[in-house]
Amino acid sequence: MHVPDGFFTVPMSLAAGAVAAGGVAWPLRKARDELDDRMAPLAGLVAAFVFAVQMLNFPVGAGTSGHLLGGALAAILC
């Protein structure tokens, strides 16, 4: 999401960072268990696709814009 300066408060940013850290730790642990040599090229292709698709921005409101959630899209594709 692209927002103007001062849109989020410091406590809100810290809370979102903590949630994000927990949200990244679980998939990393799961990927370590499930990703093998056969799946690695597919993961690279999905990452490239998600990167390209996230270039599309759309207005959300109040001077902000958003883009597709790449992590959710990658999870659905794999």
N, C-alpha and C positions, 0 to 999 in steps of 0.2 A: 504494500500500500504506500502511496506517495502522499505525504501530508505536509502542510506548512509548518514552519518552526513554531514551537510552543503548543502544538495541538495536543500532545500527550504530556502528562505530568511525570515527574521523576518516579514517584511510587508506582504509577501505572506501568512505566517502562521497566522497572525492576521486577515487578510481578510477572509481566509478560516474558521477560528474559528467563526467569526461573521456570516458568511453564515450558518455554521453548527448549531449555536445557534438558528437562525431563522428557520432552517429546522427541528429542534427538537421540538420547541415550538408549531408549528401548529399541528403535529400529536398527541402530548400529550393532547392538548385541545380537539381534535377530539375523541381520545380514551376515555377520561373522559365522553364524551357524549354518546358514542356508546357501550362501554364495559359493559356488565351486567354479572350476575352470570353464565349464560349459555355460554357466549363467553370466560370467563376467562380460562378454561382448554384448549381451542383451542389455545389461545394466548400463553400459556405455552408450548404446543407442537410445535408450530411454532418457538418459540424462541429456543427450544432445537434443532430442525432440522437445523435452520439457523446457530447455533453455530457449529454444527458438519460439515456442508457443507463448512463453511468458513475455515476449516483446509486445504483445497486444495489450494495450491499456484501455480501460473504459472508465468513464466518470462514475463516482460513487455519490458525491454530494458534498456540500460545504467546502468546496475547493480541493477536494481529494480525488484521487483516482486509484484504481486497483488493477490487478492482473490475475491470471489464473493461479491457483495454488499448485505449484509444481510438485510438491511432496505428495499431496493427495492424488494427483494425476499419475505420478510414477507408481504409487502403491496400487492403484487400480490396474495399470497396464502390466505390472509384474505379478 
